[in-house]
Amino acid sequence: MQKLRMAGRSWRQVWVNTDRSPSRVPDTGTENRDTGREKYAACEAACASITAMHKPARILLPSFIALVFTVSVLAGCSTQPKTAPCEPSDVTKVHVVGVYEGELPGGGKRGFREHAQGEVTVNVGGNGRIVLVLTAYEPVKWKVVPQGVIVDQILLFGYYDQEVEAPSGARVYSNLQTSVGSSSMYAYKKDANYAALERAVREITGRDVDTFQGTYRAGSFYVNSGGLQSTTAED
């Protein structure tokens, strides 16, 4: 084996077999100009062969990733990311609760341009499986307390970050994108903001909103999943 160095864009080093091969370059110690050209041609051929062998690897990697992604999508809801809820075919109700801001711990007051995190507890009674939509302008830490009902999914919307203490088994989605808008939408009364939010919820769940409760500031709500009509509360 003879190690050859050739000048190229990346100074590649390759091995060319020159031992007893019909196409080998004779090593006589007195190489002339033709022999040099033959060595150069052999080196070029080897480099081209190596390059060709590596091209499929660069092409196959994205294809493999695309294949894995496709399989994951087709596998069903269990493999869906937390940003894309599946349509809840077995859900009986969709409830929306909205505030502009939650109550501060200890009954404190927000200063001008302060965005302290408020707290809101949502007690849910009734029966069946529900989707609960929680929305606020200010940052809120929500606490959901089911009382007999099964909370299947919780959708979080808010201009500022929203958090939730969810019951066991509930799926929480907080980075939502729809044709109407993103998860930064919020509503606490029936206005244009609520109309947009309602369309987004329908797009995500495939169902109409069954009830809506909203107010500027609150520390707790009670949601009756037994058939309460859509209502709006404002202070």
C-alpha positions in Angstrom: 0.0 0.0 0.0 1.2 3.4 -0.8 -0.1 6.6 0.8 -0.6 9.4 -1.6 -1.3 13.1 -0.8 -3.1 15.2 -3.3 -3.9 18.9 -3.3 -7.7 19.5 -3.2 -10.4 21.6 -1.6 -10.0 19.6 1.7 -6.5 18.1 1.4 -7.9 14.6 1.4 -5.6 11.7 2.0 -6.5 8.4 0.4 -4.9 4.9 0.1 -4.4 3.5 -3.4 -3.6 -0.2 -3.9 -0.4 -0.5 -5.9 0.5 -4.1 -5.1 0.3 -6.6 -7.9 -2.8 -5.2 -9.4 -3.3 -5.1 -13.2 -4.0 -1.3 -12.9 -1.2 -0.6 -10.4 1.3 2.2 -11.0 4.8 0.7 -11.3 7.2 1.9 -8.6 10.6 2.0 -10.4 12.1 4.9 -8.6 12.3 6.7 -11.9 8.8 7.9 -12.4 8.3 10.0 -15.4 5.7 12.5 -16.2 3.2 9.9 -17.6 3.5 7.9 -14.4 2.7 10.9 -12.3 -0.4 11.6 -14.3 -1.5 7.9 -13.8 -1.0 8.3 -10.0 -3.0 11.5 -10.1 -5.8 9.9 -12.1 -5.9 6.9 -9.7 -6.1 9.2 -6.7 -8.9 11.2 -8.3 -10.8 8.0 -9.0 -10.4 6.9 -5.4 -11.5 10.2 -4.0 -14.6 10.1 -6.3 -15.4 6.6 -5.1 -15.2 7.7 -1.4 -17.3 10.8 -2.1 -20.0 8.7 -3.8 -20.1 6.3 -0.9 -20.7 9.1 1.6 -23.5 10.9 -0.4 -26.2 8.4 0.4 -25.6 8.8 4.2 -26.2 12.5 3.9 -29.4 11.9 1.9 -30.7 9.0 3.9 -30.5 10.8 7.3 -33.2 13.4 6.6 -35.3 10.7 4.9 -35.0 8.5 8.0 -36.1 11.4 10.2 -39.1 12.1 8.0 -40.0 8.5 8.0 -39.9 8.3 11.8 -42.0 11.5 12.1 -44.6 10.2 9.6 -44.9 6.9 11.5 -45.3 8.8 14.8 -48.1 10.9 13.4 -49.9 7.9 12.0 -49.6 6.0 15.2 -52.4 8.0 16.8 -53.1 10.3 19.8 -50.6 8.6 22.1 -47.7 9.9 20.1 -49.0 13.4 19.5 -47.0 16.3 21.0 -48.5 18.2 23.9 -49.1 21.1 21.5 -51.6 19.3 19.3 -54.6 17.8 21.2 -56.6 15.1 19.4 -60.4 15.6 18.9 -62.0 14.3 22.1 -64.6 12.0 20.6 -65.8 10.7 24.0 -66.0 14.1 25.7 -69.4 15.2 26.8 -68.8 18.9 27.6 -66.4 21.8 26.8 -66.2 24.4 29.6 -64.4 27.8 29.4 -63.3 29.8 32.4 -61.7 33.2 31.9 -60.3 36.1 34.0 -58.3 39.2 33.3 -56.3 38.5 36.5 -56.3 36.0 39.4 -56.3 36.9 43.0 -52.8 37.5 44.6 -51.9 35.3 47.6 -52.9 37.1 50.8 -55.2 39.5 48.9 -52.4 41.7 47.7 -52.7 44.3 45.0 -50.7 44.7 41.8 -48.7 47.8 41.3 -48.7 49.8 38.1 -47.3 47.6 35.2 -46.6 44.7 37.6 -47.5 41.3 36.4 -47.4 39.2 39.5 -48.9 35.7 39.2 -52.4 35.3 40.5 -54.2 32.1 41.6 -57.5 30.7 40.6 -59.1 27.4 41.8 -61.7 25.8 39.5 -64.0 23.2 41.1 -65.7 21.0 38.6 -68.7 18.9 39.4 -71.1 16.7 37.5 -70.4 13.7 35.4 -68.8 12.5 32.1 -65.6 13.5 30.5 -64.9 17.2 29.9 -62.4 19.6 28.2 -61.6 22.6 30.4 -60.4 25.8 28.8 -58.6 28.2 31.1 -57.8 31.7 29.9 -56.4 34.9 31.4 -54.5 38.1 30.5 -52.2 38.2 33.5 -50.1 35.2 34.6 -52.2 32.8 36.6 -51.6 29.6 38.4 -54.8 27.5 38.0 -55.8 24.7 40.3 -58.4 22.2 38.9 -60.4 20.2 41.5 -62.7 17.6 39.9 -65.7 16.4 41.9 -66.9 13.2 40.2 -66.3 14.4 36.7 -63.3 13.3 34.6 -61.2 16.1 33.3 -59.9 14.7 30.0 -58.0 17.7 28.7 -57.1 21.2 29.8 -56.3 23.9 27.2 -54.4 26.9 28.5 -54.7 30.3 26.8 -53.2 33.6 28.0 -51.4 36.7 27.1 -48.9 35.9 29.9 -47.7 32.5 31.0 -50.4 30.2 32.5 -49.7 27.3 34.8 -52.1 24.6 36.1 -52.2 22.1 38.9 -54.1 19.4 37.0 -55.8 16.3 38.3 -54.2 13.0 37.6 -54.8 11.7 34.0 -55.6 15.1 32.6 -53.7 16.1 29.4 -52.5 19.7 29.4 -51.9 21.7 26.3 -50.3 25.2 26.5 -48.7 26.0 23.2 -51.6 26.0 20.8 -51.8 27.2 17.2 -55.0 27.5 15.2 -56.1 29.3 12.1 -57.8 31.9 14.4 -54.8 32.6 16.6 -52.3 31.2 19.1 -52.4 30.3 22.8 -51.8 34.0 23.6 -55.5 34.7 23.1 -57.5 35.5 26.2 -61.1 36.3 27.1 -62.9 37.1 30.3 -66.2 38.5 28.9 -68.2 37.9 25.8 -66.7 40.3 23.3 -64.6 40.0 20.1 -61.8 38.3 22.0 -64.2 35.6 23.3 -65.7 35.1 19.8 -62.1 34.4 18.5 -61.3 32.1 21.4 -64.6 30.2 20.9 -63.7 29.6 17.3 -60.2 28.4 18.2 -61.6 26.0 20.8 -64.1 24.6 18.3 -61.3 24.1 15.8 -59.2 22.2 18.3 -61.9 20.0 19.9 -64.4 19.7 17.1 -67.1 20.7 19.6 -69.0 23.8 20.5 -68.4 25.5 23.9 -71.1 24.3 26.4 -70.5 26.9 29.2 -68.5 30.0 29.7 -67.8 31.9 33.0 -65.7 35.0 33.0 -64.9 38.0 35.2 -62.2 40.6 35.6 -60.7 39.2 38.8 -61.5 36.0 40.7 -60.0 33.5 43.1 -62.4 30.5 42.5 -65.0 29.2 40.1 -67.5 26.3 40.2 -68.2 24.6 36.9 -71.3 22.3 36.8 -70.9 19.8 34.0 -74.4 18.5 34.4 -75.8 20.9 31.7 -75.3 24.5 33.0 -76.1 27.0 30.3 -73.4 29.4 29.0 -73.0 32.3 31.4 -70.8 35.3 31.8 -70.0 37.1 35.1 -68.3 40.4 35.2 -67.3 42.7 38.1 
